[in-house]
Amino acid sequence: MDGTGLCYIEKMNETVWLLSSPREEAASLAKEFGLPLPIAHILVNRNIKDTENARKFLFGGLDDLNDPYLFKDMETCVERVRKALVRQEKILIFGDYDVDGILSVVILIKALKTLGGDVDYYIPKRLTEGYGIKKEHIDIARQKGASLVISVDCGIKAVDFINMAVSSGIDVIVTDHHRPGSTLPNAYGILNPVLEEKYPDKNLAGIGVVFKLIQALLNKEGKETQIPHYLKLVSIGTVADVVALKGENRIFVKMGLQALDNVSNPGLIQLLDSCRLRGKKITAGDVGFRIGPRINAAGRLGDTDMAVRLFFSESEDETALIVKELDRLNLERQKVEEQIQNQAMEIIQNRSLHERYRIIILGSENWHRGVIGIVASRLKDYFYRPVILFSLVNGTAFGSGRSISEFSLIECLDTCSSHLLEHGGHQMAAGCVLPQDRMDAFKAAVNDVAEARISAQDLKRKIKIDGQIDFSEINPSFLQGLEFLYPFGVGNSHPIFLTRGARVIRDPKNMKKKHSKFWLQQSGKMFEAVGWRKPDWARSINKDDTIDVVYSFQVSTYLGEEIVSLSLLDIRLSGERG
C-alpha cells in the first residue's frame, strides 16, 4: 500500500488497476449515517473522512453555500450594480460562446431584469472573433451606450479593453474563473475564485461565479426566495464546463438536476423534450452528452444569439424552431467530428505518433475550428496522452488541447508562451493561437516540456477501484447508498468496483459489432454486464470462463421497473497476473 491508500497494482495489457485499501475512517461513517461499509469506503476514497464533511456531501443544501461576500470585491461589485439599477444605466454583459458562457449571460440578464435593469449582451463569434474580450470590442460597448460592462466566463486577461473602457468612462466588473495573465486588468471589481485567498471553492465554473453575484444581489434586495430558480441553468453550465463536482459545485448540480423535474421555461421544456428527458430523472451524464452539446452547437457551428433567445422566448412555435435548428447543428457537429477524428486517427497510426511522442500535435486546413477540442478529448482518451489539434486558417493556427490528469496543459503552454499570440485554459483543457510558420518551433518546445514532465508510468491507463465486493453484497440497501452519492462526474466519478471469480454463464454476445455483452454469476447472483466499445471481449471470453471484472453500475428503466446492470471497464481471466 502507498500513501494514497491504494493497496496494490495489477495490470491487464496496458491498464493499471489501482485497488483502494480498506480505511478505518469508513467504519465510523458507516455507523454514523447508516451506510453499507463499501459506500462509506467510497466517501473516504473521495477524501471525505469526518462527520461534518460527510453530512455536507450527502445532504448539503442552500444553507451550506458559502457566503458570497468572501469574494474580496463582492461588496464593491454589488454596490456598483445596484447603483446602475437605480440610475437606469445601460449594463452590457459580455459572454463566451460555450455552454458555461451562454448560460451565464442568460441567468445574469434574467436576474438584472428582475431587479429592473436596462440590460444588453454581446457574445463574440467563435470563428471570426475568437475567445475573450479584445480591445476592438470597446466600440460595441460605446455603440450600445453602456456605462457598466460585466464580463462572464471571460475578462481576466482583457487588460487592453478595460484600459480603453476606463478611458471612455465605462466601468468594468470581471466575473471569470480562468487563470490571469501576468497583469491583472484595471477593473472596477474582479470576482474570480482563482485569485481569492478566503473563498473556499476555487473550482467554480464561470456560471458558478455569476451565481454568487446573483446570490449577493438578491439577498441585498430582499429577494432571496428567487435564488433557487437559477440553479437549473447553473447545474447545466457547471456540468458542461467539466469542473469538479465538489463543494458548492456539487450542491449547484444536485439541486439543479432535481429542479429540472419541474420546468416552466418554454425553451427549456422544448430542449428537454428534444433530448427525451422531460419527466425523467436527469443525470449529469444526460447534461454532458445530450443537453450541453445542443446548446454548444450554436456556438460551435451556428449563432449563439439563437441559444440565448431560446431561454427568453415565450412562443412555443419559436422555441420549437430554435430547438429544431440546434438539433440539426448538433447532428452536423457529430458528422464533422467523426470525419476529423477518422482523419486524425489515420495520421497518428500511420506515423506511429502515439509511440514516438508523449504529446500528440496535429493540424489541418480542413479541420473545423469549432469542434477540434471535442476530437482532441476523444483522441486523448484513446491514446492516453495529451493531444492538441489545430485548425489552420490563412496563416494562423488555432489550437485546442486536452490532457491527462498527470500533465498540466496550461502550465505547458505558459512555458511555451513565447511562440504564442494567445493562450488560456485549465490543467486538463486549454487553447492557443500562433502564426502557422511557428508550428514547428512550437511542437519542438512542447515536446521538450512533455519529455521532461511526463513519465512512461504517466502514460499507462489507470483505473482507480473503490473496493472489492461480491455480487451478494449488491442489495437494495447497497443501491440506495449509491444514490446518496449522486450526482457523478468529474471529482466524484462513478464508483468503480472489482469482483473476482465471476462465471460466464451464457455465450458472450457481440452487440452491433461495437460492444460485448455477458451474463455473469458470482455468490449466487447473476447480472448482465456490457463492455461498451469493447467488441473483442466477446471473442476472447467463452462460456464457463471465470473472470475478474472491474465495473460501475448502470440503472435503466424497463416497463416501469429499474434494472441494474454492470458497465464493464476492464476484465481478465481469474488467476491471470500482470
Secondary structure, DSSP 8 states (H G I E B T S, - for coil): --TTSEEEEEEETTEEEEEE---HHHHHHHHHHT--HHHHHHHHHTT--SHHHHHHHHH--GGGS--GGGSTTHHHHHHHHHHHHHHT-EEEEE--SSHHHHHHHHHHHHHHHHTT-EEEEE---TTTT-SS--GGGHHHHHHTT-SEEEEES--TT-HHHHHHHHHTT-EEEEE--S---SS----SEEE-GGG-SS-S-----HHHHHHHHHHHHHHHTT-GGGGGGGHHHHHHHHHHTT----HHHHHHHHHHHHHTTS---HHHHHHHHHTT-TTS---HHHIIIIIHHHHHHHHHHS-HHHHHHHTT---HHHHHHHHHHHHHHHHHHHHHHHHHHHHHHHHHHHTTHHHH-SSEEEEETTS-TTTHHHHHHHHHHHHTS-EEEEEEETTEEEEEEE--TTS-HHHHHHHTGGG-SEEEE-SSEEEEEEEGGGHHHHHHHHHHHHHHH--TTTTSEEEEE-EE--GGG-SHHHHHHHHHT-S-BTTB----EEEEEEEE-S--EEETTTEEEEEEEETTEEEEEEETT-TTHHHH--TT-EEEEEEEEEEEEETTEEEEEEEEEEEEETT---
